[in-house]
């Protein structure tokens, strides 16, 4: 299963700005990570969270400094269809989450 790079935005009240979308597909994880790092470089870089419910790459939106964008990778990179990997982050849907400091 190919790796899909997905993105979503969260506003200052942690509501999704739009539905998450797939922006690229890759066969290997290093290419997907390089793509994400290139996209993050277009904005203020805020960092990478390696695991947990906040896992993925985060940055600030240049239109509104309180809006946050998030990139994550779905899929396991194998040629066989498989269930998503355990460490694949989901978009944050927790209403109590107030964002990264």
Backbone as CSV, one residue per row, in Angstrom:
resi,resn,N_x,N_y,N_z,CA_x,CA_y,CA_z,C_x,C_y,C_z
1,UNK,0.845,-1.170,0.000,0.000,0.000,0.000,0.897,1.241,0.000
2,UNK,0.681,2.178,-0.902,1.519,3.381,-0.945,1.259,4.277,0.270
3,UNK,2.228,5.116,0.552,2.106,6.075,1.648,1.423,7.331,1.127
4,UNK,0.418,7.784,1.836,-0.303,8.988,1.451,0.047,10.107,2.422
5,UNK,0.412,11.259,1.877,0.662,12.438,2.701,-0.643,13.214,2.745
6,UNK,-1.116,13.456,3.965,-2.377,14.173,4.146,-2.119,15.460,4.907
7,UNK,-3.025,16.405,4.740,-2.922,17.682,5.435,-4.299,18.148,5.872
8,UNK,-4.305,18.957,6.908,-5.521,19.566,7.413,-5.156,20.845,8.144
9,UNK,-6.151,21.698,8.362,-5.922,22.945,9.082,-6.878,23.031,10.259
10,UNK,-6.425,23.671,11.322,-7.221,23.856,12.525,-7.191,25.341,12.858
11,UNK,-8.363,25.924,13.148,-8.406,27.352,13.462,-8.061,27.616,14.926
12,UNK,-8.144,28.863,15.332,-7.745,29.250,16.691,-8.583,28.582,17.769
13,UNK,-9.779,28.103,17.422,-10.634,27.400,18.381,-10.556,25.891,18.207
14,UNK,-9.561,25.435,17.464,-9.322,24.010,17.208,-10.451,23.329,16.449
15,UNK,-11.117,24.094,15.593,-12.110,23.521,14.695,-11.451,23.314,13.342
16,UNK,-11.760,22.203,12.679,-11.170,22.000,11.345,-11.591,23.123,10.401
17,UNK,-10.637,23.650,9.642,-10.932,24.687,8.659,-11.546,24.045,7.420
18,UNK,-11.098,22.854,7.110,-11.609,22.085,5.970,-11.354,20.614,6.257
19,UNK,-11.928,19.761,5.442,-11.684,18.334,5.609,-10.239,18.016,5.242
20,UNK,-9.629,17.034,5.929,-8.274,16.622,5.551,-8.246,16.156,4.100
21,UNK,-7.141,16.401,3.423,-7.023,15.964,2.036,-5.679,15.298,1.791
22,UNK,-5.670,14.374,0.843,-4.433,13.724,0.423,-3.771,14.630,-0.600
23,UNK,-2.504,15.007,-0.340,-1.832,15.928,-1.255,-0.730,15.270,-2.068
24,UNK,-0.303,14.072,-1.668,0.743,13.365,-2.420,0.748,11.894,-2.020
25,UNK,1.299,11.064,-2.889,1.446,9.633,-2.632,2.877,9.228,-2.969
26,UNK,3.491,8.446,-2.077,4.874,8.013,-2.254,5.000,6.533,-1.967
27,UNK,6.054,5.930,-2.505,6.337,4.521,-2.248,7.252,4.334,-1.046
28,UNK,8.066,5.350,-0.703,8.932,5.175,0.466,8.774,6.339,1.435
29,UNK,8.968,6.039,2.705,8.727,6.991,3.784,9.680,8.188,3.736
30,UNK,10.928,7.979,3.370,11.878,9.098,3.351,11.477,10.151,2.313
31,UNK,10.951,9.722,1.177,10.484,10.678,0.166,9.269,11.447,0.682
32,UNK,8.375,10.756,1.381,7.193,11.414,1.948,7.605,12.442,3.002
33,UNK,8.560,12.076,3.863,9.031,12.997,4.894,9.731,14.209,4.284
34,UNK,10.517,13.995,3.238,11.196,15.110,2.563,10.173,16.058,1.937
35,UNK,9.116,15.501,1.358,8.052,16.316,0.776,7.399,17.185,1.856
36,UNK,7.085,16.574,2.997,6.453,17.315,4.091,7.380,18.413,4.601
37,UNK,8.652,18.104,4.766,9.593,19.113,5.249,9.689,20.286,4.277
38,UNK,9.585,20.011,2.992,9.571,21.082,1.999,8.333,21.953,2.115
39,UNK,7.186,21.314,2.355,5.945,22.074,2.524,5.991,22.918,3.799
40,UNK,6.511,22.351,4.880,6.627,23.080,6.150,7.556,24.281,5.990
41,UNK,8.611,24.137,5.206,9.577,25.224,5.017,8.933,26.451,4.378
42,UNK,7.786,26.272,3.729,7.083,27.404,3.131,6.430,28.288,4.195
43,UNK,6.299,27.780,5.405,5.645,28.482,6.499,6.621,28.620,7.657
44,UNK,6.166,29.195,8.760,6.957,29.172,9.993,7.069,27.730,10.437
45,UNK,8.281,27.274,10.636,8.457,25.889,11.071,8.193,25.805,12.566
46,UNK,7.299,24.914,12.947,6.988,24.757,14.362,7.454,23.431,14.902
47,UNK,7.703,22.455,14.040,8.307,21.243,14.545,7.597,19.954,14.230
48,UNK,8.237,18.901,14.666,7.777,17.540,14.449,7.470,16.912,15.801
49,UNK,6.295,16.301,15.923,5.915,15.571,17.129,5.964,14.094,16.762
50,UNK,6.886,13.314,17.358,7.123,11.950,16.890,6.013,10.948,17.160
51,UNK,5.243,11.109,18.239,4.213,10.104,18.511,3.102,10.691,19.377
52,UNK,2.104,9.851,19.652,0.970,10.290,20.458,-0.125,10.885,19.591
53,UNK,-1.152,11.434,20.239,-2.291,11.950,19.476,-1.955,13.221,18.705
54,UNK,-0.813,13.840,18.957,-0.391,15.034,18.222,0.660,14.722,17.163
55,UNK,0.889,13.451,16.875,1.971,13.058,15.972,1.824,13.696,14.599
56,UNK,2.937,14.067,14.035,2.968,14.647,12.694,3.810,15.907,12.682
57,UNK,3.737,16.625,11.603,4.492,17.859,11.424,3.525,19.017,11.580
58,UNK,3.932,20.013,12.354,3.066,21.150,12.636,3.737,22.448,12.225
59,UNK,2.954,23.414,11.858,3.454,24.739,11.555,2.330,25.741,11.695
60,UNK,2.651,26.997,11.613,1.652,28.056,11.707,1.236,28.481,10.306
61,UNK,-0.026,28.817,10.176,-0.544,29.286,8.905,-0.164,30.756,8.733
62,UNK,0.302,31.145,7.566,0.724,32.534,7.374,-0.442,33.506,7.240
63,UNK,-1.659,33.015,6.990,-2.818,33.906,6.897,-3.264,34.385,8.272
64,UNK,-3.158,33.505,9.258,-3.605,33.802,10.615,-2.669,33.058,11.550
65,UNK,-1.931,33.766,12.367,-0.912,33.101,13.175,-1.490,32.120,14.181
66,UNK,-2.804,32.174,14.425,-3.423,31.232,15.349,-3.896,29.967,14.650
67,UNK,-3.988,30.000,13.329,-4.353,28.788,12.599,-3.130,27.892,12.499
68,UNK,-3.357,26.608,12.594,-2.266,25.640,12.533,-2.527,24.676,11.385
69,UNK,-1.480,24.242,10.721,-1.645,23.201,9.722,-0.872,21.978,10.172
70,UNK,-1.312,20.835,9.700,-0.788,19.558,10.173,-0.625,18.647,8.968
71,UNK,0.521,17.990,8.867,0.766,16.985,7.835,0.991,15.651,8.521
72,UNK,0.497,14.577,7.941,0.778,13.246,8.465,0.822,12.256,7.318
73,UNK,1.383,11.092,7.615,1.554,10.046,6.606,0.670,8.869,6.985
74,UNK,-0.119,8.396,6.033,-0.946,7.211,6.246,-0.479,6.111,5.316
75,UNK,-0.579,4.886,5.783,-0.155,3.736,4.998,1.135,3.178,5.558
76,UNK,1.457,1.952,5.159,2.662,1.317,5.702,3.767,1.167,4.673
77,UNK,3.519,1.572,3.436,4.557,1.522,2.419,4.772,0.166,1.787
78,UNK,4.043,-0.857,2.222,4.215,-2.182,1.622,3.373,-2.294,0.360
79,UNK,3.698,-3.233,-0.471,2.952,-3.440,-1.713,1.617,-4.133,-1.447
80,UNK,1.509,-4.815,-0.303,0.287,-5.529,0.028,-0.667,-4.597,0.751
81,UNK,-1.958,-4.827,0.552,-2.947,-4.060,1.298,-2.896,-4.519,2.750
82,UNK,-2.837,-3.569,3.640,-2.751,-3.895,5.061,-3.484,-2.829,5.854
83,UNK,-3.740,-3.129,7.107,-4.373,-2.135,7.961,-3.350,-1.042,8.265
84,UNK,-3.822,0.179,8.575,-2.881,1.263,8.856,-1.961,0.919,10.022
85,UNK,-0.748,1.427,9.961,0.229,1.182,11.022,-0.262,1.792,12.334
86,UNK,0.185,1.240,13.428,-0.245,1.693,14.743,0.174,3.137,14.999
87,UNK,1.334,3.545,14.496,1.834,4.887,14.781,1.348,5.962,13.814
88,UNK,0.389,5.652,12.961,-0.129,6.635,12.019,-1.045,7.596,12.769
89,UNK,-0.719,8.879,12.775,-1.545,9.830,13.514,-2.857,10.121,12.800
90,UNK,-3.858,10.369,13.572,-5.143,10.802,13.061,-5.225,12.313,13.264
91,UNK,-6.027,13.004,12.470,-6.213,14.428,12.730,-6.780,14.617,14.142
92,UNK,-6.428,15.699,14.768,-6.890,15.940,16.136,-8.356,16.329,16.109
93,UNK,-9.153,15.594,16.839,-10.577,15.868,16.928,-10.993,16.167,18.375
94,UNK,-10.018,16.235,19.272,-10.288,16.492,20.679,-10.653,17.960,20.857
95,UNK,-11.883,18.240,21.293,-12.356,19.620,21.456,-11.578,20.370,22.538
96,UNK,-10.963,19.638,23.481,-10.227,20.270,24.572,-8.791,20.623,24.187
97,UNK,-8.299,20.111,23.072,-6.919,20.360,22.666,-6.769,21.812,22.244
98,UNK,-5.809,22.518,22.822,-5.635,23.945,22.555,-4.435,24.248,21.672
99,UNK,-3.788,23.261,21.127,-2.684,23.491,20.213,-1.331,23.452,20.887
100,UNK,-0.321,23.463,20.055,1.049,23.470,20.553,1.370,24.835,21.138
101,UNK,2.252,24.888,22.122,2.592,26.190,22.734,3.287,27.109,21.756
